[in-house]
Amino acid sequence: MPEHMEHTESTESTDGTATSVPAVRVEGLWKRFGDQIAVAGIDLELPAGKFIGLVGPNGAGKTTTLSMVTGLLRPDMGRIEVGGHDVWRDPVEVKSRIGVLPEGLRLFERLSGRELLAYTGRLRGLPGAEVDKRATQLLDVLDLAGAQHKLVVDYSTGMRKKIGLAAALLHNPEVLFLDEPFEGVDPVSAQTIREVLVRYTRSGATVVFSSHVMELVESLCDWVAVMAAGRIRAQGTLAEVRGEAPSLQSAFLALVGAGGRETSGSLDWLGGTR
């Protein structure tokens, strides 16, 4: 895997002290699909150099939010900045600074894994020799070297996630956005992906990933935003969001209003004598 440059940025405040530029700043973000409000005026400020989890139940608005933040979906209202640059006013600059692994990733399936990385790197404007060097390192670290000449159409789910991650990392982005990166991935591939992401954030880069698996978020993240019904219910360090709760799972259930849901009796026919 290529060595990363230091990714942190800072600016000077009015009193001359250095202040860190947030990796992502979102203000008043709205998105409606017909009568359904998917994202309802959220504000977010995600710190740079952190492993950040955007968590919430299915249908919370996580994917819609990430799609707007990465410039894949235009918001109805609101402002988004990545590294201090407006996503919709300066899209080329922002896209040069980010890597994206969306859910349901569509890949060029008739290319081999190595060909896909070569193509992606050249689209990013990297010199051919540098692309080849980085591709070799990524394929090796992600345990894809043995399948590098195999067509992507024949890759398993875990292999597809790993080659998609390699393509997202190839240009050494400042912020990496991942939508459910461990969904449907086998434990071995998941552990490989985790190790690469932890190594990546140690360079000062930022990872933002969505998930509804609280145990995974708790083991990986040091900063969390909880989303439900299109709104942000809590955001802050893992300790701040967890509060006095015994686990992030418990805090999450309380935040989204699912902690006291009663199910006993509603399925009294299930498992009865046949």
C-alpha positions in Angstrom: 0.0 0.0 0.0 1.4 3.4 -0.9 2.7 5.6 1.9 0.2 8.5 2.6 1.0 12.1 2.7 -0.1 14.0 5.8 -3.7 14.8 5.1 -4.5 17.3 7.9 -5.2 20.9 7.1 -5.4 24.0 9.3 -6.2 27.6 9.0 -5.5 30.6 11.2 -8.3 32.0 13.4 -8.6 35.8 14.0 -6.4 35.6 17.1 -3.6 33.9 15.1 -4.0 30.4 16.5 -4.2 27.4 14.2 -7.6 25.8 13.8 -8.2 22.5 12.1 -10.5 22.5 9.0 -13.3 19.9 9.4 -13.1 17.0 7.0 -16.8 17.6 6.3 -19.2 20.4 7.2 -22.9 20.1 6.4 -25.4 22.9 7.1 -29.2 22.7 6.7 -29.2 19.7 4.4 -32.6 18.6 3.0 -33.7 16.0 0.5 -37.2 15.0 -0.4 -38.3 12.2 -2.8 -42.0 13.0 -3.6 -43.9 13.1 -0.3 -41.1 11.4 1.6 -38.5 13.5 3.4 -35.3 11.5 3.4 -33.0 14.1 5.0 -34.6 16.8 7.2 -32.3 19.8 7.6 -29.3 18.1 9.2 -26.1 19.9 10.4 -22.9 17.9 10.8 -19.2 18.8 11.4 -16.9 15.8 11.0 -13.4 16.2 12.4 -10.4 15.5 10.2 -8.1 12.6 10.8 -10.7 10.4 12.5 -12.5 7.1 11.9 -16.1 8.3 11.8 -19.3 6.2 11.8 -22.6 7.4 10.5 -25.0 5.0 12.1 -28.7 4.5 12.0 -31.5 2.0 11.2 -32.4 1.0 7.7 -34.2 4.0 6.0 -32.6 6.5 8.3 -31.2 8.6 5.4 -27.5 7.5 5.7 -27.0 6.6 2.0 -28.9 9.7 0.8 -26.7 11.9 3.0 -23.5 10.3 1.8 -24.6 10.6 -1.8 -25.2 14.3 -1.4 -21.9 14.8 0.5 -19.9 13.1 -2.2 -21.6 15.0 -5.1 -23.6 12.0 -6.4 -27.0 13.5 -5.5 -28.0 17.2 -5.5 -29.6 18.4 -2.3 -32.9 20.3 -2.3 -31.3 22.8 0.2 -28.2 23.1 2.2 -24.5 23.6 2.0 -21.7 20.9 2.0 -18.0 21.5 2.4 -15.2 18.8 2.2 -11.9 20.1 3.4 -13.1 23.6 3.2 -14.3 23.4 -0.4 -17.9 23.6 -1.5 -19.1 20.3 -3.0 -21.4 21.9 -5.5 -19.5 25.1 -6.3 -16.1 23.4 -6.7 -16.9 19.8 -7.6 -13.7 19.0 -9.4 -11.5 20.1 -6.5 -13.7 18.2 -4.0 -13.7 15.0 -6.2 -9.9 15.1 -6.4 -9.7 15.0 -2.6 -12.2 12.2 -1.9 -12.5 8.5 -2.4 -15.9 6.8 -2.5 -17.1 3.2 -2.1 -20.9 3.4 -2.5 -23.3 0.6 -1.6 -24.2 -1.5 -4.7 -21.0 -0.5 -6.4 -21.1 -0.7 -10.2 -17.7 -1.8 -11.6 -16.4 -2.3 -15.1 -16.9 -6.0 -14.9 -15.2 -7.0 -18.1 -11.9 -5.7 -16.9 -9.5 -7.6 -14.7 -8.8 -6.3 -11.2 -5.5 -4.9 -12.3 -6.9 -3.4 -15.5 -9.7 -1.7 -13.4 -7.0 -0.1 -11.2 -4.9 0.9 -14.2 -8.0 2.5 -15.8 -9.1 4.3 -12.6 -5.6 5.7 -11.9 -5.2 7.1 -15.4 -8.7 8.7 -15.2 -7.4 10.4 -12.0 -4.5 11.8 -14.0 -1.8 9.8 -12.2 1.4 8.8 -14.2 1.2 5.3 -15.5 4.3 4.1 -13.6 2.9 5.4 -10.4 -0.5 3.8 -11.0 1.2 0.4 -11.6 3.3 0.7 -8.5 0.3 1.6 -6.3 -1.9 -1.0 -7.9 0.7 -3.7 -7.1 0.9 -2.6 -3.5 -2.9 -2.4 -3.0 -3.5 -5.8 -4.7 -0.9 -7.3 -2.4 -2.2 -5.8 0.8 -5.8 -6.5 0.0 -5.0 -10.2 -0.8 -6.0 -9.8 -4.4 -2.7 -10.4 -6.1 -3.7 -14.0 -7.0 -6.9 -12.7 -8.7 -5.5 -9.6 -10.3 -5.9 -11.0 -13.9 -9.3 -12.5 -13.2 -12.3 -10.6 -14.6 -14.2 -8.5 -12.0 -17.5 -10.2 -13.1 -16.1 -13.4 -11.5 -15.2 -11.8 -8.2 -17.0 -12.7 -5.0 -18.8 -10.1 -2.9 -15.8 -9.7 -0.6 -13.3 -9.4 -3.6 -15.5 -6.8 -5.2 -15.6 -4.7 -2.0 -11.8 -5.0 -1.8 -11.1 -4.0 -5.4 -13.6 -1.2 -5.0 -11.7 0.0 -1.9 -8.4 -0.3 -3.8 -9.9 2.0 -6.6 -11.1 4.5 -4.0 -7.7 4.6 -2.3 -5.5 4.7 -5.5 -5.2 8.5 -5.7 -4.5 8.9 -2.0 -7.6 10.8 -1.0 -7.9 13.1 2.1 -11.4 11.7 2.9 -12.7 8.3 2.2 -16.5 7.6 2.2 -17.7 4.1 2.5 -21.4 3.0 2.4 -21.9 -0.3 4.3 -18.4 -1.5 3.4 -18.7 -4.8 5.4 -22.2 -5.7 4.2 -22.1 -9.3 2.8 -18.3 -9.6 3.3 -16.7 -12.7 4.7 -14.8 -12.4 8.0 -11.4 -12.8 6.4 -12.0 -10.1 3.8 -13.6 -7.9 6.5 -10.5 -8.2 8.7 -8.3 -7.2 5.7 -10.4 -4.2 5.0 -10.3 -3.1 8.6 -6.6 -3.3 8.8 -6.1 -1.2 5.7 -8.6 1.4 6.9 -6.9 1.7 10.3 -3.6 2.1 8.7 -5.0 4.8 6.4 -6.4 6.9 9.2 -3.0 6.8 11.0 -1.6 9.0 8.2 -4.0 11.8 9.1 -6.7 10.9 6.6 -10.4 10.6 7.4 -12.7 7.7 7.0 -16.5 8.2 7.0 -18.5 5.0 6.8 -22.2 4.2 7.3 -23.4 1.1 9.1 -26.2 -0.2 11.3 -23.9 -2.7 13.1 -23.1 -1.0 16.4 -20.5 -3.6 17.5 -18.5 -2.9 14.4 -18.7 0.9 14.8 -17.8 0.6 18.5 -14.7 -1.4 17.7 -13.5 0.9 14.9 -14.7 4.4 15.3 -13.6 7.3 17.6 -16.3 9.6 16.4 -20.0 8.8 15.7 -23.1 10.5 14.3 -26.4 8.8 15.0 -29.1 9.3 12.4 -32.8 8.3 12.4 -35.8 9.4 10.3 -33.7 11.8 8.3 -32.3 13.7 11.4 -29.2 13.7 13.4 -30.0 12.5 16.9 -26.5 12.7 18.4 -22.9 13.4 17.3 -19.6 13.5 19.0 -16.8 11.2 20.2 -17.7 7.6 20.9 -17.6 8.2 24.7 -19.9 11.3 24.3 -22.5 9.5 22.3 -22.4 6.4 24.4 -22.7 8.5 27.6 -23.8 6.4 30.7 -25.1 3.5 28.5 -23.2 0.2 28.8 -22.7 0.0 25.1 -23.1 2.0 21.9 -25.9 -0.4 21.0 -27.9 0.5 24.1 -27.3 4.2 23.5 -28.3 3.9 19.9 -31.6 2.1 20.7 -32.5 4.8 23.2 -31.6 7.6 20.7 -33.8 6.1 17.9 -36.7 5.3 20.3 -36.4 1.5 20.0 -35.3 0.8 23.6 -38.6 -0.1 25.1 -40.4 -1.8 22.2 -42.5 -4.7 23.4 -42.8 -7.7 21.1 -43.8 -10.5 23.5 -47.4 -11.5 22.9 -47.6 -10.0 19.4 -46.4 -13.3 18.0 -47.9 -15.7 20.5 -48.7 -18.2 17.7 -45.0 -18.5 16.7 -43.3 -21.7 17.9 -46.4 -23.2 19.5 -47.3 -26.8 19.5 -48.0 -28.2 16.0 
